[in-house]
């Protein structure tokens, strides 16, 4: 039987103790290999969550690493892996929302804001990094919190979970970041961003603390307003971050979010909060403070001028000129400064005007620096102090020239140096305690002269108060400014009335009042009211200006005069009408200067005047006041004659002015330049009729006109007029007017019995080719004063086509009668015309009053036109014939 070699081999192998021992070792190694790969396969998913970026071995020095002399002998570097050492595949970064955003890789948050930018009290949501929970270090200071009274998980107590604490501040407008051991040197302001980078906070620990952890900001900083913002991921809210006024930053995650992460994970990230350094935390001597953070100290140096530089002060400014102030020309200003919670030192308020400063002046402020009173004293400046725990020293004030960019706080000047009006003033307060309030009240006066206020376009008087503090080496710090605008304005009513006028149908104001000499009397009233509503300053040295010469025809001016004894000036205040006895009136005419003592004989009649108050009592029109002037103007009837018409217009216009206001829209050469406004009124005198001619309709039948035998008759010939008697052959008791004739009536010298035309030539003319007079002309003399007919006379003008006579030719002399002419005219030579317009014109050449003749030339006349139809008709026909030369060899 053949033996199996394999069996024998293994029997011998078993008997060989040395070889058996070797195989056991091989099998043990193989088993170790299997176990290693099995364990690796089981932990592979966890390993993929965190892969090391760095090649440094994680190591924490222990007692074994040191010799008895405490020298490091392990030769290893102490290193703890952080989020920066780990490649996170499950990064739960926030998508950004209104209240909180997560910084992206560029350092900007999702809204494009620069990470860490100093925005007030704004926090950045942590960037969560989920990693497996690691075993707690034996020291117990890693992932577990020592519970306090509140049971909060305070990140400050777990320094191993804080990577860094950095501060960001602004220096000269640029952001500067500092870390532990560095110094924040004289920042632009006290607002800073505190950024905390944290790592490896176990989710299990957060769940134990209601999903929250807390970070306490340094006690040297304050949060003035609590803010809460959402943390979001993929548009889902995963929690909130709150920055509280108690100095705590609370990061709270939703339960669902933490459960989703799992208790074996940790969270890493960062947040920042904008806080303000408490000024009272600074050491007074050197202006420095040391801020302790979990990762080390940071020094803040504000400089020895820290209060002047960083102290806060609020300012408001008001101006008023209402109610009782409206009647004066003072503007009341108040500047109120309120010190912040740390007080303020070496405060200066520089006040000056920036727009239309030529209209005002400061009142009661002198060039010499002086302490301010605490109570009002007329229009002098004064200072009131409230909410002060002590009894502070009063502020000082002085007037100086305007500040400029080279000298923000102008120094006081000597008495020999002139201040360029209005200048500026400086209000200095040495020190204000926290919350202390001071109010400066001062007054500004609108100028009486040289500061004309534009009444048509509003002028803003702009005033600005700049606040500064002054530190060592005269370093000036801006503390803000406040501006106020006052607009002087007036609302007024201006009118000119004729007290004795009558309104005619065509809306013309007419006057009929006359004195015993027949002169017209026009009673005027000039009125001006400064309305209380819409006005906020008075008009100084108010003047009425009246003008005849500029608007009334100059030919009339010698016959128009002011009644100097008729002038009255009245004021109405609070509804009470008072006659002002003392006022000044000046006269002028042409281009002559105004004079109070005017000689009519030497200078002629004045054509303009102005009225103002006396030297000691100028007219000041306050809002709500009214002033008016009444006076009379005499117009002689001669104005009718010089104008050669029976209706004349007297135009009288007046203007008003004041020293402190005018209409600046007018040009330099405009008559209204320097005035406030003007108002004119036209008065019509229309009672005269020099010549008025009317025409009756064409007679349809013959008319028999009787000529009374007891009335005088005259014969009109080329040689002149001759009186007819009963023996005169041509004398007739009546005459026949043929059908087709026209009756004309002419009224002459209807002038209220003021004018004598007995020596005036009165001429009437027909077209001699087509018309002639018929029979006698009847002339009736009428007394205008008694309104009665005086006498009737007849003139034979039969067959004539024109006549010319004077009333004195027929026995009327030196009488102021009016006359009525009645006569007939009939067409002639109708066989030579078909249709013709015939004009009949009556003219008066002159008139006399008080021995003075006024010639009219061809101006005073009246005409009438008739259309006559003749018997002449032309009928004509036109005929023509045409001869056409026959063609050669034509067949037809």
GUMIFI-685324 format. One line per 2 residues: their letters; for each residue x, y, z of C-alpha. Coordinates in steps of 0.25 Angstrom, whole numbers, m for minus. Layout:
a = X/Y/Z ~ ...
//
This chain:
xx = 0/0/0 ~ 6/13/m5
xx = 7/24/6 ~ 1/37/3
xx = 13/47/3 ~ 5/59/8
xx = 0/52/20 ~ 14/48/24
xx = 19/62/21 ~ 9/68/31
xx = 12/57/42 ~ 26/60/41
xx = 24/75/41 ~ 15/73/54
xx = 26/65/60 ~ 36/76/57
xx = 34/86/68 ~ 43/97/62
xx = 35/97/49 ~ 22/97/56
xx = 25/109/64 ~ 29/116/51
xx = 15/113/44 ~ 8/118/56
xx = 15/132/55 ~ 11/132/40
xx = m4/129/43 ~ m4/140/54
xx = 1/150/44 ~ m9/146/34
xx = m20/148/44 ~ m15/162/48
xx = m15/166/33 ~ m30/161/32
xx = m34/168/45 ~ m27/181/40
xx = m35/181/27 ~ m48/177/33
xx = m47/189/43 ~ m42/198/32
xx = m55/195/24 ~ m64/198/36
xx = m58/211/39 ~ m56/216/24
xx = m69/225/24 ~ m65/232/36
xx = m51/235/31 ~ m57/241/18
xx = m64/251/26 ~ m50/257/31
xx = m37/256/23 ~ m25/263/28
xx = m20/275/20 ~ m7/276/28
xx = 4/266/30 ~ 7/269/45
xx = 4/259/55 ~ m6/263/65
xx = 1/263/79 ~ m1/269/92
xx = 11/270/102 ~ 9/261/114
xx = 18/258/127 ~ 26/248/119
xx = 30/258/109 ~ 39/265/120
xx = 51/262/127 ~ 53/263/142
xx = 59/277/139 ~ 46/280/131
xx = 53/280/118 ~ 45/276/106
xx = 51/262/101 ~ 40/256/93
xx = 45/264/80 ~ 31/266/75
xx = 23/278/72 ~ 10/281/80
xx = m1/282/70 ~ m16/280/70
xx = m24/279/57 ~ m34/290/54
xx = m44/292/43 ~ m33/298/35
xx = m25/284/36 ~ m38/277/32
xx = m44/276/18 ~ m59/276/21
xx = m68/270/11 ~ m81/272/18
xx = m80/288/19 ~ m93/294/24
xx = m91/308/20 ~ m102/318/21
xx = m108/324/9 ~ m110/338/14
xx = m123/345/18 ~ m127/359/22
xx = m123/359/36 ~ m110/350/35
xx = m101/345/24 ~ m89/335/23
xx = m76/340/18 ~ m72/334/4
xx = m58/330/0 ~ m55/344/m5
xx = m57/350/9 ~ m70/356/6
xx = m84/352/11 ~ m95/348/2
xx = m100/362/0 ~ m87/367/m5
xx = m83/374/9 ~ m69/373/13
xx = m67/363/24 ~ m64/370/37
xx = m68/383/32 ~ m71/393/44
xx = m87/393/43 ~ m94/396/56
xx = m97/384/64 ~ m97/374/52
xx = m93/360/54 ~ m89/349/44
xx = m95/335/45 ~ m85/324/48
xx = m80/316/37 ~ m84/302/42
xx = m74/291/39 ~ m79/277/43
xx = m68/267/48 ~ m69/254/56
xx = m69/256/71 ~ m55/254/77
xx = m51/248/90 ~ m51/258/101
xx = m37/262/106 ~ m33/257/119
xx = m32/272/124 ~ m47/273/123
xx = m46/287/117 ~ m50/283/102
xx = m64/280/99 ~ m71/280/112
xx = m75/292/120 ~ m74/294/135
xx = m89/298/137 ~ m91/311/143
xx = m103/317/150 ~ m109/320/137
xx = m106/306/131 ~ m101/313/118
xx = m90/308/110 ~ m81/319/110
xx = m71/319/99 ~ m61/328/106
xx = m59/317/116 ~ m54/307/106
xx = m42/313/100 ~ m38/301/93
xx = m50/303/84 ~ m47/317/81
xx = m37/318/69 ~ m36/333/70
xx = m42/347/74 ~ m39/358/65
xx = m43/373/65 ~ m45/381/53
xx = m46/397/54 ~ m44/408/44
xx = m32/417/43 ~ m32/429/34
xx = m44/422/27 ~ m37/409/25
xx = m40/396/32 ~ m29/390/41
xx = m30/376/47 ~ m22/374/60
xx = m20/360/68 ~ m15/357/82
xx = m3/365/86 ~ m5/376/76
xx = m10/390/79 ~ m22/398/73
xx = m16/412/72 ~ m26/425/71
xx = m37/419/63 ~ m46/428/55
xx = m57/425/64 ~ m61/415/76
xx = m69/405/67 ~ m61/392/65
xx = m64/378/60 ~ m60/367/69
xx = m59/354/61 ~ m58/340/68
xx = m54/328/61 ~ m58/315/68
xx = m56/300/65 ~ m61/286/69
xx = m73/289/78 ~ m80/276/79
xx = m94/275/75 ~ m97/267/87
xx = m93/278/96 ~ m101/288/88
xx = m113/279/90 ~ m111/278/105
xx = m111/293/105 ~ m124/295/97
xx = m116/297/84 ~ m109/309/89
xx = m95/314/92 ~ m92/328/98
xx = m80/337/96 ~ m78/349/105
xx = m72/361/99 ~ m61/369/106
xx = m67/377/118 ~ m60/390/111
xx = m70/389/100 ~ m85/392/99
xx = m97/388/91 ~ m107/399/90
xx = m118/391/83 ~ m122/377/84
xx = m122/370/70 ~ m126/356/65
xx = m124/351/52 ~ m127/338/45
xx = m117/327/41 ~ m121/320/28
xx = m116/309/19 ~ m122/307/6
xx = m133/317/9 ~ m136/309/21
xx = m135/316/35 ~ m126/307/43
xx = m125/316/55 ~ m123/331/60
xx = m112/339/65 ~ m114/350/76
xx = m105/361/80 ~ m111/366/93
xx = m109/379/101 ~ m104/371/112
xx = m92/368/104 ~ m95/354/100
xx = m95/348/87 ~ m105/336/87
xx = m104/326/75 ~ m116/317/75
xx = m118/305/66 ~ m132/299/63
xx = m134/285/69 ~ m137/279/55
xx = m124/284/50 ~ m116/278/61
xx = m123/265/60 ~ m120/264/45
xx = m105/266/48 ~ m105/255/59
xx = m99/255/72 ~ m85/250/67
xx = m83/262/59 ~ m76/276/63
xx = m78/290/58 ~ m68/300/55
xx = m69/314/49 ~ m68/329/52
xx = m77/341/56 ~ m74/355/58
xx = m82/366/66 ~ m81/381/64
xx = m79/388/78 ~ m75/401/83
xx = m63/404/93 ~ m68/410/106
xx = m60/423/107 ~ m60/422/122
xx = m52/409/121 ~ m40/417/117
xx = m30/421/127 ~ m31/436/129
xx = m16/439/129 ~ m11/432/117
xx = m24/429/109 ~ m22/414/108
xx = m29/401/112 ~ m25/387/111
xx = m36/377/106 ~ m35/363/111
xx = m40/352/101 ~ m39/337/102
xx = m28/337/93 ~ m20/348/98
xx = m20/363/101 ~ m21/374/92
xx = m17/389/95 ~ m26/401/91
xx = m19/414/91 ~ m29/426/89
xx = m19/437/93 ~ m19/447/104
xx = m30/455/96 ~ m39/443/97
xx = m51/451/102 ~ m49/463/93
xx = m47/453/81 ~ m58/442/84
xx = m67/449/93 ~ m81/451/88
xx = m90/463/87 ~ m104/465/81
xx = m108/479/75 ~ m121/485/71
xx = m124/499/66 ~ m137/507/64
xx = m141/521/60 ~ m154/528/62
xx = m161/540/58 ~ m176/538/61
xx = m187/544/69 ~ m181/556/77
xx = m168/555/70 ~ m174/558/57
xx = m176/572/60 ~ m161/574/62
xx = m149/572/53 ~ m142/562/63
xx = m140/548/60 ~ m139/539/72
xx = m129/527/71 ~ m126/516/81
xx = m115/506/80 ~ m116/494/89
xx = m105/484/92 ~ m106/471/100
xx = m94/464/105 ~ m93/449/103
xx = m92/438/113 ~ m77/441/116
xx = m78/457/116 ~ m70/466/107
xx = m59/475/109 ~ m54/488/102
xx = m66/490/94 ~ m67/501/84
xx = m79/505/76 ~ m76/514/64
xx = m88/521/58 ~ m89/529/45
xx = m98/532/33 ~ m95/526/20
xx = m106/532/11 ~ m112/546/10
xx = m103/550/22 ~ m104/564/17
xx = m118/565/22 ~ m115/563/37
xx = m106/566/49 ~ m103/559/62
xx = m109/567/74 ~ m103/569/88
xx = m90/560/85 ~ m77/568/87
xx = m63/566/82 ~ m58/564/96
xx = m60/550/102 ~ m70/550/114
xx = m78/541/122 ~ m92/538/118
xx = m103/542/127 ~ m113/531/131
xx = m126/539/129 ~ m132/548/118
xx = m128/562/117 ~ m135/569/105
xx = m128/564/93 ~ m114/560/99
xx = m110/546/98 ~ m112/537/110
xx = m109/522/114 ~ m118/512/122
xx = m113/499/128 ~ m121/487/131
xx = m119/473/136 ~ m106/476/142
xx = m102/469/155 ~ m92/480/159
xx = m92/495/158 ~ m84/497/145
xx = m77/510/141 ~ m84/518/130
xx = m80/518/116 ~ m73/530/109
xx = m76/537/96 ~ m69/547/87
xx = m72/553/73 ~ m61/551/63
xx = m59/550/48 ~ m64/538/40
xx = m57/525/41 ~ m50/519/30
xx = m44/505/26 ~ m30/510/32
xx = m36/514/45 ~ m49/506/49
xx = m49/513/62 ~ m46/528/60
xx = m39/535/71 ~ m45/547/78
xx = m40/560/72 ~ m35/573/78
xx = m44/586/79 ~ m36/592/68
xx = m39/581/58 ~ m52/583/51
xx = m62/572/49 ~ m67/570/35
xx = m82/569/37 ~ m88/561/41
xx = m76/553/45 ~ m78/540/54
xx = m78/537/69 ~ m71/526/77
xx = m78/520/89 ~ m68/512/98
xx = m72/502/109 ~ m60/497/117
xx = m67/484/121 ~ m81/477/121
xx = m84/466/130 ~ m91/453/124
xx = m105/457/120 ~ m104/472/123
xx = m112/481/114 ~ m108/495/111
xx = m117/505/102 ~ m111/518/96
xx = m122/528/93 ~ m117/540/84
xx = m123/550/74 ~ m121/555/60
xx = m126/568/55 ~ m131/570/41
xx = m124/582/36 ~ m132/595/34
xx = m124/600/23 ~ m114/594/13
xx = m120/580/14 ~ m132/581/4
xx = m141/569/5 ~ m147/564/m8
xx = m162/564/m7 ~ m164/557/m20
xx = m155/545/m18 ~ m152/538/m5
xx = m138/540/1 ~ m133/529/11
xx = m125/535/22 ~ m117/522/25
xx = m109/521/38 ~ m100/509/42
xx = m94/505/56 ~ m82/497/55
xx = m78/489/67 ~ m63/486/71
xx = m55/481/82 ~ m40/486/84
xx = m30/476/90 ~ m15/477/93
xx = m6/484/83 ~ m19/492/78
xx = m24/479/71 ~ m38/482/66
xx = m48/471/65 ~ m61/472/57
xx = m74/469/65 ~ m84/472/55
xx = m93/484/51 ~ m107/489/50
xx = m113/498/40 ~ m125/507/41
xx = m132/516/30 ~ m141/528/32
xx = m149/534/21 ~ m154/548/22
xx = m167/550/15 ~ m178/560/14
xx = m192/559/10 ~ m199/572/7
xx = m211/579/1 ~ m209/591/m7
xx = m220/600/m14 ~ m224/614/m19
xx = m238/618/m18 ~ m246/630/m23
xx = m256/633/m12 ~ m265/642/m20
xx = m266/633/m33 ~ m278/628/m40
xx = m277/615/m48 ~ m282/617/m63
xx = m288/606/m71 ~ m274/603/m78
xx = m268/601/m64 ~ m261/614/m64
xx = m260/622/m52 ~ m265/636/m54
xx = m265/649/m45 ~ m275/660/m46
xx = m272/668/m33 ~ m267/682/m35
xx = m264/694/m27 ~ m271/708/m29
xx = m261/711/m40 ~ m265/699/m48
xx = m252/691/m45 ~ m254/676/m44
xx = m250/671/m30 ~ m245/657/m29
xx = m244/651/m15 ~ m233/640/m14
xx = m230/629/m4 ~ m216/622/m4
xx = m217/609/5 ~ m206/599/9
xx = m208/588/19 ~ m197/578/23
xx = m205/565/26 ~ m202/558/39
xx = m204/545/32 ~ m192/543/23
xx = m183/554/28 ~ m172/552/38
xx = m165/565/39 ~ m168/580/39
xx = m166/590/28 ~ m156/601/33
xx = m157/616/29 ~ m169/614/20
xx = m172/624/9 ~ m184/627/0
xx = m180/632/m14 ~ m191/639/m23
xx = m189/642/m38 ~ m198/650/m48
xx = m187/653/m58 ~ m183/639/m62
xx = m196/634/m66 ~ m205/646/m69
xx = m204/654/m83 ~ m194/665/m80
xx = m203/675/m87 ~ m212/674/m76
xx = m203/675/m65 ~ m203/690/m64
xx = m217/690/m61 ~ m217/679/m50
xx = m212/682/m36 ~ m212/676/m22
xx = m220/682/m11 ~ m209/683/m1
xx = m219/686/10 ~ m226/673/8
xx = m216/663/12 ~ m218/654/24
xx = m210/642/28 ~ m216/631/37
xx = m212/618/43 ~ m220/606/47
xx = m215/597/59 ~ m223/587/65
xx = m235/592/58 ~ m234/606/63
xx = m233/617/53 ~ m224/629/57
xx = m220/641/50 ~ m205/644/50
xx = m203/659/52 ~ m188/660/49
xx = m183/655/36 ~ m174/660/25
xx = m179/663/11 ~ m170/667/0
xx = m173/672/m14 ~ m167/672/m28
xx = m170/673/m43 ~ m162/669/m55
xx = m148/664/m52 ~ m147/673/m40
xx = m143/669/m26 ~ m153/667/m15
xx = m155/679/m6 ~ m163/681/6
xx = m165/696/4 ~ m170/697/m10
xx = m173/710/m17 ~ m184/709/m27
xx = m181/722/m33 ~ m166/720/m36
xx = m167/705/m38 ~ m180/703/m44
xx = m191/693/m40 ~ m184/680/m34
xx = m188/667/m41 ~ m183/657/m30
xx = m181/656/m15 ~ m176/647/m5
xx = m181/645/9 ~ m173/639/21
xx = m173/640/36 ~ m166/651/43
xx = m151/650/47 ~ m154/646/61
xx = m166/636/57 ~ m163/629/44
xx = m175/620/39 ~ m172/606/43
xx = m183/597/37 ~ m184/584/46
xx = m191/572/42 ~ m206/574/44
xx = m204/590/42 ~ m211/598/32
xx = m208/612/27 ~ m215/621/17
xx = m214/635/12 ~ m226/644/7
xx = m225/656/m2 ~ m231/664/m13
xx = m227/667/m27 ~ m233/679/m35
xx = m235/678/m50 ~ m238/691/m57
xx = m248/690/m69 ~ m237/694/m78
xx = m232/680/m79 ~ m244/678/m89
xx = m239/689/m98 ~ m224/685/m98
xx = m228/671/m101 ~ m239/676/m111
xx = m249/666/m107 ~ m261/664/m98
xx = m255/653/m90 ~ m242/652/m83
xx = m235/642/m74 ~ m227/646/m62
xx = m217/635/m58 ~ m211/635/m44
xx = m202/624/m39 ~ m195/623/m26
xx = m184/614/m21 ~ m179/610/m7
xx = m165/607/m2 ~ m157/604/11
xx = m143/604/15 ~ m142/589/17
xx = m150/583/6 ~ m152/585/m9
xx = m156/578/m22 ~ m142/574/m27
xx = m147/568/m40 ~ m147/582/m46
xx = m135/587/m54 ~ m127/598/m50
xx = m133/608/m59 ~ m147/604/m56
xx = m156/614/m49 ~ m160/603/m39
xx = m146/600/m35 ~ m145/601/m20
xx = m160/601/m19 ~ m169/590/m12
xx = m181/591/m21 ~ m190/601/m29
xx = m205/603/m31 ~ m211/612/m41
xx = m225/618/m44 ~ m232/624/m56
xx = m242/635/m54 ~ m251/640/m66
xx = m257/654/m68 ~ m267/653/m79
xx = m278/663/m77 ~ m274/672/m89
xx = m279/672/m103 ~ m271/682/m112
xx = m279/678/m125 ~ m288/667/m127
xx = m296/665/m140 ~ m307/656/m143
xx = m315/652/m155 ~ m330/649/m157
xx = m336/639/m167 ~ m339/643/m181
xx = m353/650/m182 ~ m363/642/m189
xx = m372/654/m192 ~ m371/669/m193
xx = m370/676/m180 ~ m375/690/m177
xx = m366/697/m167 ~ m372/710/m160
xx = m363/722/m157 ~ m369/730/m146
xx = m370/745/m149 ~ m365/750/m136
xx = m352/743/m136 ~ m339/749/m142
xx = m336/745/m156 ~ m323/746/m164
xx = m319/745/m178 ~ m306/737/m181
xx = m298/742/m193 ~ m284/741/m198
xx = m282/755/m193 ~ m287/751/m179
xx = m299/751/m170 ~ m309/762/m171
xx = m321/763/m162 ~ m335/762/m169
xx = m347/770/m166 ~ m361/769/m170
xx = m358/778/m182 ~ m348/769/m187
xx = m353/763/m200 ~ m347/749/m197
xx = m354/748/m183 ~ m363/737/m182
xx = m372/731/m171 ~ m370/717/m175
xx = m363/708/m185 ~ m365/695/m191
xx = m355/683/m190 ~ m356/673/m201
xx = m357/658/m199 ~ m343/652/m199
xx = m337/663/m191 ~ m329/660/m178
xx = m330/668/m165 ~ m317/671/m157
xx = m316/675/m143 ~ m303/680/m137
xx = m300/682/m122 ~ m289/692/m120
xx = m282/696/m107 ~ m289/687/m97
xx = m279/690/m86 ~ m287/693/m73
xx = m287/708/m76 ~ m272/709/m74
xx = m268/713/m88 ~ m270/725/m98
xx = m271/721/m112 ~ m278/734/m117
xx = m265/738/m125 ~ m262/724/m130
xx = m265/721/m144 ~ m274/710/m147
xx = m274/704/m161 ~ m282/694/m168
xx = m279/688/m181 ~ m287/679/m191
xx = m282/672/m204 ~ m286/684/m213
xx = m288/674/m225 ~ m299/666/m219
xx = m306/673/m207 ~ m310/687/m203
xx = m317/693/m191 ~ m332/696/m192
xx = m339/708/m185 ~ m335/714/m172
xx = m325/709/m161 ~ m331/710/m147
xx = m321/713/m136 ~ m325/712/m121
xx = m316/718/m110 ~ m317/710/m97
xx = m312/714/m83 ~ m305/702/m77
xx = m306/707/m63 ~ m321/710/m62
xx = m323/699/m73 ~ m333/708/m81
xx = m333/712/m95 ~ m330/727/m96
xx = m333/731/m111 ~ m336/725/m125
xx = m331/732/m137 ~ m332/728/m152
xx = m322/728/m163 ~ m326/727/m178
xx = m316/717/m184 ~ m325/712/m195
xx = m318/707/m208 ~ m304/708/m201
xx = m295/696/m199 ~ m287/702/m187
xx = m288/713/m177 ~ m278/719/m166
xx = m282/728/m155 ~ m279/733/m141
xx = m290/734/m131 ~ m286/749/m129
xx = m290/751/m144 ~ m304/749/m140
xx = m304/757/m127 ~ m299/747/m116
xx = m286/753/m110 ~ m278/748/m97
xx = m288/738/m93 ~ m285/724/m89
xx = m297/718/m96 ~ m298/705/m103
xx = m304/705/m117 ~ m313/695/m125
xx = m313/696/m140 ~ m325/690/m148
xx = m325/690/m163 ~ m329/682/m175
xx = m321/678/m187 ~ m326/672/m200
xx = m319/664/m211 ~ m317/671/m225
xx = m312/667/m239 ~ m318/653/m237
xx = m318/651/m252 ~ m303/651/m252
xx = m301/640/m242 ~ m305/626/m239
xx = m301/625/m224 ~ m292/634/m216
xx = m287/635/m201 ~ m289/650/m197
xx = m282/654/m184 ~ m286/667/m176
xx = m276/672/m166 ~ m278/683/m155
xx = m265/689/m149 ~ m263/698/m137
xx = m249/705/m137 ~ m247/710/m123
xx = m253/713/m109 ~ m250/723/m98
xx = m250/722/m83 ~ m245/733/m73
xx = m240/742/m85 ~ m231/731/m91
xx = m234/725/m104 ~ m231/710/m108
xx = m231/707/m123 ~ m235/694/m128
xx = m230/694/m142 ~ m237/683/m150
xx = m239/674/m137 ~ m252/678/m132
xx = m263/674/m142 ~ m274/664/m144
xx = m278/658/m157 ~ m290/650/m163
xx = m291/642/m176 ~ m303/639/m185
xx = m304/631/m197 ~ m312/636/m208
xx = m317/629/m221 ~ m318/637/m234
xx = m325/635/m247 ~ m313/632/m256
xx = m312/618/m262 ~ m302/614/m272
xx = m306/602/m281 ~ m296/597/m291
xx = m295/585/m300 ~ m282/580/m307
xx = m283/572/m320 ~ m272/566/m329
xx = m271/559/m342 ~ m260/550/m347
xx = m255/548/m362 ~ m248/536/m366
xx = m241/536/m379 ~ m245/525/m388
xx = m235/514/m392 ~ m229/512/m406
xx = m236/501/m414 ~ m247/499/m403
xx = m258/490/m408 ~ m268/496/m398
//
